[in-house]
Amino acid sequence: MSNLIIQNKLKPTISKLVNFQDMIDARIITKNLVYIIGLSPKIANKELLMKYEYLAQFGKIIKIVVNKNKAYNSNNPKGPSFSAYVTYSKPSEASIAILSLDSCIVDDHMVRASFGTTK
């Protein structure tokens, strides 16, 4: 009986370890989600990005969301750039996409890629 009591005292509860109020603004890295920034207006198109020549060569794409509401570097002489979130079917596919895309120059725009996060 005393052994059971000791085990219960040693086992911390989640509420003691995590202050849930602190986690309201926390973002969780999603390993099969790729965040891409630096897309030129010419290629910031869902249908175009889903083609094998662009992002499908890295794996099976579940979903693409292109954000054209916010333009980055709009004063750049090469034109503005846009962002996209790409959900792959496997984390390994997302990793390959990130390694292949990050710091590439496409249409005179430097493309940056990283794992995406939840809101």
N, C-alpha and C positions, 0 to 999 in steps of 0.2 A: 504493500500500500504506500509506503514512504517513497518507493522508487517512482511510482506514478505521479506523486505530488512533485517530485524534483523535475521530472520531465515536463510537466505543465508549467513550472516556473521558468524553465530554460527556454521554452518555445515562445518567441516573441509574437505578438499579434501584428497584423498588417497596419492597423490604426496607430500603433506606437511607432512603427518604422516610417510611415509615409503620412505627411500632413497633406490631405487631399486639397486643401485650399491653395497650397503652393503649386499643385499640379494643374490648376485651371488653365494656365497659359503654356503648359508644357507641350512640346511637339515630339512625336514619336517617329523615328526614322523607319520608313517602310522599305524593305529590301527589294521589292519587285517594282517600285515606283521610281521613275527617273524624272528629275526636274531639269529642263533644258532652257537655257537663256542665250540670247544672241542670235535668234533666228531672223533672217532678213524677211522683209514683207513678201518677197517672191516665194519663199518656201514655208511661210507660216500659215499652212493650210493643212487641215486634218487629212483630207484625201491624198494629198501629195506625200505627206509624212508617213502614211500607212503603206506606201509602196516599198517594194523590196530594195530599190535603189537608195532609199533613205533609211528608215528605221526598222522595217520588217526583216532586214538581213540579220539582225541580232537575235531574233526570236519571235515567238507568237505574241502579237499585241492584243491585249484585252480591251484597252481603252486609250484614247488620246483626247486631251483637252488643250486646245490652243487658246492662249489668252491674248486677244488683240485689243482688249479694252485699255491696257496699259502699255504704252510704248516707252522703251528705254532708249536713252541717247538720241532723243529726237532732234537735237541740234547737230548731230554728227553729219559731216558732209556725205558720208556713204549711206545715210538714211537711218531711220529708226530700227530698233530690233525688238523682237517679241519673245515670249516664253511659251513653254508647253510642258504638260505633265503626260508621261507615257507610262501606262501600266502594262508590264509584261507578265506572262504566265508563270515564269520562274525567276527567283532571285539571281540565278546565274546568268540569265539573259540580260537582266538589267545591269549587272556588273560588267558584262562584255560591252554593252552599249555605252556605259559611262567611260570605260577605259578607251574605247574607240573614238568617242566624240569630244571628250573634254580637251579644250585648247585647239581644236581644229578651226581652220579658216574656211568658211563656206559663203560664197557671194560677198566677199570682202568684209565679212563679219566674223569675229571670233566667237565660236560656240563654246559655252561652258556647260558641263553636265555633272550632276551629283544625284545622290539618293534623295527622293522626295520625303516630305514629312506630313503627318496628319495635322489637322487644325486643332 
